[in-house]
């Protein structure tokens, strides 16, 4: 699984415009091949800071998305930011759930 985290610090006067753009991207992106999750969050301490969290089945699925028109729209919002996009791409080889917590707590 590939996890992408994108942080955007938006100019205050452009916050609504960026938020509407991001919201419009949720449904179509979730329908893309290999998209497991696509969430948008904003920082409760700074409403001009948005975080996108994307999960993709494979690197190929992510690369297809990165070449898409929609991702180009996201990149187009850079002019509305007060600092450059922060993008982190993580490759996850193993995921665990509550069983890992229970195992650790029961040692």
C-alpha positions in Angstrom: 0.0 0.0 0.0 1.2 3.5 -0.8 0.2 6.4 1.5 0.5 10.0 0.4 0.2 12.9 2.8 -0.1 16.4 1.4 0.0 19.5 3.6 -1.3 22.8 2.2 -1.0 26.2 4.0 -3.5 28.3 2.3 -3.6 32.1 2.0 -6.5 33.1 4.4 -8.4 34.9 1.6 -8.2 31.8 -0.6 -9.3 29.3 2.1 -12.8 28.8 0.8 -11.7 28.5 -2.8 -9.1 25.8 -2.0 -11.6 24.0 0.3 -14.2 23.9 -2.5 -11.6 22.6 -5.0 -10.5 19.8 -2.6 -14.0 18.8 -1.8 -14.9 18.5 -5.5 -12.0 16.1 -6.0 -13.1 13.5 -3.3 -15.7 11.5 -5.2 -14.0 11.2 -8.6 -10.6 10.4 -7.0 -12.2 7.7 -4.8 -13.5 6.1 -8.0 -10.0 5.8 -9.6 -8.5 2.4 -9.9 -6.5 1.5 -6.8 -7.8 4.3 -4.6 -8.4 2.8 -1.1 -8.9 6.1 0.7 -8.9 9.8 0.0 -9.5 12.1 3.0 -9.2 15.8 3.5 -8.7 17.3 7.0 -8.1 20.8 8.3 -6.1 21.7 11.3 -8.4 22.8 14.1 -5.8 25.2 15.4 -5.2 26.7 11.9 -8.1 26.6 9.5 -5.9 27.6 6.7 -3.9 24.4 6.9 -5.3 21.4 5.0 -4.0 17.8 5.0 -4.8 15.3 2.3 -4.4 11.6 3.1 -4.5 9.3 0.2 -4.1 5.5 0.2 -3.4 3.5 -3.0 -3.1 -0.2 -3.7 0.0 0.0 -5.8 2.7 2.5 -6.9 1.3 2.1 -10.5 -2.1 3.2 -9.3 -0.6 6.2 -7.6 1.5 7.2 -10.6 -1.6 7.1 -12.8 -3.3 9.4 -10.3 -0.3 11.8 -10.2 -0.6 12.1 -14.0 -4.3 12.8 -13.9 -6.1 16.0 -14.7 -7.5 16.1 -11.1 -4.0 16.0 -9.6 -3.0 18.7 -12.0 -5.9 20.8 -10.5 -4.5 20.2 -7.1 -1.1 21.3 -8.2 -2.7 24.4 -9.7 -3.7 25.5 -6.2 -0.1 26.2 -5.4 -0.6 29.9 -6.4 -3.2 30.1 -3.5 -0.7 28.9 -0.8 1.5 30.9 1.5 4.2 28.2 1.3 5.1 25.3 -1.0 3.1 22.1 -0.8 4.6 19.5 1.5 4.2 16.0 0.1 5.3 12.7 1.6 4.9 9.4 -0.1 5.2 6.3 2.1 5.3 2.6 1.1 3.6 0.4 3.7 4.6 -3.3 3.7 2.6 -4.3 6.7 -0.4 -3.0 8.6 -1.8 -4.2 11.9 -4.9 -3.4 13.9 -6.1 -3.7 17.4 -4.6 -7.2 17.7 -1.1 -5.5 17.8 -2.2 -3.2 20.6 -3.7 -6.1 22.6 -0.6 -8.2 22.1 1.7 -5.4 23.3 -0.5 -4.6 26.3 -0.8 -8.2 27.3 3.0 -8.9 27.5 
